[in-house]
Amino acid sequence: MGANTSQVSDLSENPSLKALVGPESISENDPFWNQLISFTFISPTSSGDSKLLEEAVIPLAKILIENNPRTGNFGALVRIFLGRTKELKISTECQDQLFIWQAHNALFMIRCLLKVFIREMSEEELHLQFSYQERAPGSCGETGREDLLEELLSNLVHLIVEVPLLDITYSILFEAVTTLLVFFSYQLFHKDILRDGLIYQHIMKGRCLCLTSRLVKTLLYNFIRQEKCPPPATHIFEPKAEGGLLYGLASGVASGLWSVFTLGGAGSKAGMDQEHNPLPLSNQSLLLLLVLANLTDGPDWPNPYRQAITCFRNTQDTSSLPVEQPHTFQINFNSLYTALCEQQRSDQATLLLYTLLHQNANMRTYMLSRTDMDNLVLPILEILYHVEERNSHHVYMALIILLILTEDDAFNRSIHEVVLKNVSWYTERSLTEISLGSLLILVVIRTIQFNMTRTRDKYLHTNCLAALANMSAQFRCLHQYAAQRIISLFALLSKKHNKVLEQATQSLRGRQGDNTALPDYAQDLNVIEEVIRMMLEIINSCLCNSLHHNPNLVYALLYKRELFEQFRTHPSFQDIMQNLDTVIGFFSQRLEQAGSDLSVERVQEVIMKGAQALPTDRLKKFPELKFKYVEEDQPEDFFIPYVWSLVFNSGVGLHWSPHGIELFSMDSG
């Protein structure tokens, strides 16, 4: 980085970089700047190499921090970049690749230095670093006329929304997005959520405000397009017959950028293929979008970026709004839906899907109207199926998405009409043919069982059961295995209930006359009984509303009828057990009348005929099971730490942030 440097170990001795950070001021008209930003540099190819680069920059940046108040060289570098970007759009139209390349290099250097500055100083001190200019000894080195920090922020936003995404602009657009993320990375150095500050003010209220909708739309389209980093041959310069030094420098940095752009990944457990990311601009754009959307509201103004995300509309929507909404825009919903379906392996794509489903009514209505919901639901189910390999936040997001979807009755009906063939990732049993609804039930039950044996998280239990409850009235033609797993889960809960009850009884007997504190078995028992009650309500809801559609559930219920004996007289379950007793008794009688030694096929035939004959008025009606996701049930500021954990893991965050790592380096188990 700087002139002809080729590797990290050379940085500290590079003459151009030593001049930049040194004690001598360099005029903006000096040819030095043109030489400085025409460098070739083999960029990192792994997170370890990226860390080495950061560590190599630290001593140089610290020297610059010490000398910059006298030299103003950092401000001069920023102004050199700003001067290049004023003509960037024209340069793109004219295919002036050298101009774009130099602007990119200048911004790359600014970003590397900023990462250290943000670690070493407050926002106020950072603002001063931008304001220092060349001065004589004893004179003031600041200027009050130009706010270079705001100018740079505004320029970066303009660059992102105005410069078209082409092979020759890919690298500088990536740098612009990443530099904005670096500006926000002050959060990585604070345990508490930041709710104000200079950068926050500039982005939320300053000159950037008028570009809110354009920025959000551009970042969304960057995500939608999923453009891969252009190969080195086309990235900056095309080879020319005459070759020469200029092309040598350019092709060198192109190859280096190709390497660094395939770095990183976020959120998922190590071992997932996250070391190489071929979609860096898409990934960084999505991270920036999530950071902007999760900035806290001001004391007397809402977050404009969240407003833009919650109200944008489909390009196909030609209706007029009764009240004009601030920062609204239109985007192609079909393209966005397709991108969301394809990218659910990443935490950030799942978080975007949650945000749109929960906060944008237009997008939620569109998604629920799709006839190919399996394209969206299957990736979410795969996240839950591989729960051991996902961090807890990714699992939560997937569950909340399912809960929001199951609030819609049409969705609950339609998923049983979608038939899937050979679900390859479901390995516990060969499923050659199964409905999407039955698969959803299987995966949610598996998640509950995993939680019971591993994490024991009540919030996760609640969401799983709520989704099943929402679906239960529309259960249709349940797969034999899905019906078995519903009853198997009840058997597991019953066994756990008996175990805790026995422990409580033995503890009481063994402690007669002992006044020491007892283990809180009563609380454990209460929690288990709440879950058992919910499972009974789910089974009952299916029997009351769609018994004749679910012979496999009736079969499984009869096969394990002894499980329910102990709960008949239990005061917590007596009312709900009446219907199950009625169903079990009715079908047991029909089977007795049909004779003994019945085959499975004959039993199923009796059940199907009996389902048509059972009078519905014999089953007691209970209130409909309906649960809605309420964001207030989440821990305060749940999403802000989650978003920043993704930023931190993506490589934007500094590897050595002292406070932020405690708050934002989330668990992956």
Order of alpha helices (4+ residues) and beta strands (2+ residues): alpha-alpha-alpha-alpha-alpha-alpha-alpha-alpha-alpha-alpha-alpha-alpha-alpha-alpha-alpha-beta-beta-alpha-alpha-alpha-alpha-alpha-alpha-beta-beta-alpha-alpha-alpha-alpha-alpha-alpha-alpha-alpha-alpha
